[in-house]
């Protein structure tokens, strides 16, 4: 079974300042070291979300990993708090989907 993990990473902090490119590079390298490759969308993804009656607007980068590694979910769960702190986020949207390659 192949699973696709999708990460939505914000390009700006909640105060509107840009997140340093080094943080994206570091995250991409960590994932590439672990899974031997990632895909990144170069288009901007815009998201709105609400937390504690405050609406947040995000410009996001999407990273994807396709893997058959059965330990991938656990690796990502362990590292998610690190990435949340790195990007100074309350949460990061990371999803997993089963895929079939035709």
N, C-alpha and C positions, 0 to 999 in steps of 0.2 A: 504494500500500500504506500502510495506517495502522498505526503501531506504538504500543503502550502501554508506557511506562516506569513502573515502580512502585518507589518508594523506601520503605524502612522506616527511620524515624528514631527513635532512642531518646529517651525522655523523661527518663531519669535517667543520670547518670554511673555508672561501675562502682562507685564508693563509695556510691551510693544518693542523692546530692544531685541535686536537680532541675536539668535543663538550662534555661538562661535562655530565656524566650519570644522574646527578640530574635533568637536564633539560628535559630529556626523561621521567624520573620517575614522575616529576611534571605534565607534559602534560598528561601522561597516567592516573594519578590519577584524574586530572580535568575531563577528558573525562569519566572515569569510574564513578565518582561521579554523573555526569550529565546523563549518558546513561546506567548505571548499568553494563557495560561490554565493553571490546574492544578485538580485535584480533590483534596480532602483528606477522609479519613474521620474522623469525630468519635468513633467508637468506639475503645476501646483494643484493641490487638493485643498479645498476650502471646507472647513467644518464649523458648525455651531453646536454648542452644548451648554447645558444649564446645570449649575451646582449651587446649592444654598441660595436660591433666588437670584443668582448672578448669571447672566448669559455671557459666555466666552466665544470669541471668534478666532479660529486658528487657520493659519496657512501651514500646510503639512507636506511632508515628503513621505512617499510610500516605498518601503523596502519589502522585498519578497524573498523567501527561501523555499525551495522545493527540495524535499528530502525523504528518504526512506529510513532515516535514522530513528529508531524507536525511542531513543532517549532525548530526542529534540525537545519535546514538551517540558520535560523536567529541567533541562538546561535553561530554557527560556523563562520558566517560572522562577528559578533561582536567580537569574540575572535581571529580571524585570525591576526589582527594587533599585538596583544599581543604575539602570537606565532612567528610571523615574527621578532619581536624585540628580543624575548628570544633566538632564533636561529641565530640572526644577518643575516637575509636573505633579499634580495630584494623582494622576493616573495616565497610563499610556494604553492606547487601543492596539491590542495585539490579538489577531484572530487566527484560527487554524481551520483549514478546509481539506477534505479529502479530494484529490484530483486524479483524473485518468488521462493519460497522454495517448492521443490517437495517432 
